[in-house]
Amino acid sequence: MHFRLAADAVLLLHLAFIVFAVFGGLLALRWRWLPLLHLPAVAWAVYVELAGSLCPLTAVENSFRLGAGQSGYAGSFVEHYLLDLIYPTSLTREIQWILAAIVAGINIAVYSWLAFRRHSSIQKPAG
């Protein structure tokens, strides 16, 4: 039972990481230090998608599932849990490139807007 709970915890951590990597830039509007954590997370997420590799959290979850007597799964977290909800076919290299572009594009837009906003506030004349 402990292995199953650990696997479920890793699953939730993995999902939280994905949400943070995609949308965490919006939190930088509130906390100026957050890009120090968020930008490396984005870089890792984009790397995993472009390289076609698996996130280490997938292996950790599978290990816990096997320890609990459950079967693990092949492929990535996105492929196993999310892809069937988003795409009807299995994960391909082209889809991974699209996912990487989406993650990078959202974050480039957010950080560009954030930089413009901060630059504008600095440039405002006093008075």
C-alpha positions in Angstrom: 0.0 0.0 0.0 2.9 2.4 0.7 4.3 1.9 -2.8 0.9 2.7 -4.3 0.6 5.9 -2.3 4.2 6.8 -3.2 3.4 6.2 -6.9 0.2 8.3 -6.7 2.2 11.1 -5.0 4.8 11.0 -7.8 2.0 11.1 -10.3 0.6 14.3 -8.6 4.1 15.8 -8.4 4.6 15.1 -12.1 1.3 16.7 -13.0 2.1 19.7 -10.8 5.5 20.0 -12.5 3.9 20.0 -16.0 1.4 22.7 -15.0 4.2 24.7 -13.4 6.4 24.5 -16.5 3.5 25.6 -18.8 1.8 28.2 -16.7 4.3 29.1 -13.9 5.5 32.2 -15.7 2.2 33.8 -14.7 3.2 33.5 -11.1 6.2 35.6 -11.8 3.8 38.5 -12.0 3.3 38.2 -8.3 6.7 36.9 -7.1 9.7 38.4 -8.8 12.1 35.6 -7.6 10.0 32.8 -9.2 11.7 32.9 -12.6 14.8 31.5 -10.8 12.8 28.3 -10.3 10.5 28.5 -13.3 12.9 29.0 -16.2 15.0 25.9 -15.4 11.7 23.9 -15.2 10.7 25.2 -18.6 14.2 24.4 -20.0 13.9 20.8 -18.7 10.3 20.4 -20.0 11.3 21.6 -23.5 14.5 19.5 -23.4 12.5 16.3 -22.5 10.1 16.9 -25.3 12.7 17.8 -28.0 15.1 15.0 -27.0 12.3 12.5 -26.9 13.5 11.3 -23.6 11.5 10.3 -20.5 11.3 12.4 -17.4 12.9 10.6 -14.4 9.7 11.0 -12.5 8.1 8.5 -14.9 10.7 5.8 -13.9 10.2 6.6 -10.2 6.4 6.2 -10.5 6.8 3.0 -12.5 9.2 1.6 -9.9 6.7 2.4 -7.1 3.8 0.9 -9.1 5.8 -2.3 -9.7 6.7 -2.4 -5.9 2.9 -2.2 -5.2 2.3 -5.2 -7.5 0.8 -3.0 -10.2 2.0 -2.8 -13.8 4.0 0.2 -14.9 3.6 1.7 -18.2 5.7 2.3 -21.3 6.3 5.8 -22.7 6.1 9.1 -21.1 3.8 10.6 -18.4 2.2 12.8 -21.1 1.7 9.8 -23.4 0.2 7.6 -20.7 -2.0 10.0 -18.8 -2.7 13.1 -21.0 -2.2 12.3 -24.6 -5.3 10.2 -25.1 -7.3 13.2 -23.7 -5.7 15.6 -26.1 -4.8 13.5 -29.1 -6.5 10.3 -30.4 -3.2 8.7 -31.5 0.0 7.9 -29.6 2.8 10.2 -29.0 5.0 10.9 -32.0 8.2 13.0 -32.4 6.1 15.6 -34.3 3.7 15.9 -31.4 6.6 16.2 -28.9 8.0 19.1 -31.0 4.6 20.7 -30.9 4.3 20.3 -27.2 7.8 21.8 -26.7 6.8 24.7 -28.9 3.6 25.2 -26.9 5.5 25.2 -23.6 8.2 27.5 -25.0 5.7 29.8 -26.8 3.5 30.3 -23.7 6.5 31.2 -21.6 8.1 33.4 -24.1 4.9 35.4 -24.4 4.5 35.6 -20.6 8.0 36.7 -19.9 8.0 39.1 -22.9 4.9 40.7 -21.5 6.4 40.8 -18.0 9.6 42.4 -19.3 7.7 45.0 -21.3 5.5 45.8 -18.3 8.5 46.2 -16.0 10.4 48.2 -18.6 7.3 50.5 -19.0 7.0 51.1 -15.3 10.7 52.1 -15.1 10.4 54.5 -18.0 7.3 56.4 -16.7 8.2 60.0 -16.0 7.7 61.2 -12.5 4.9 63.7 -12.0 
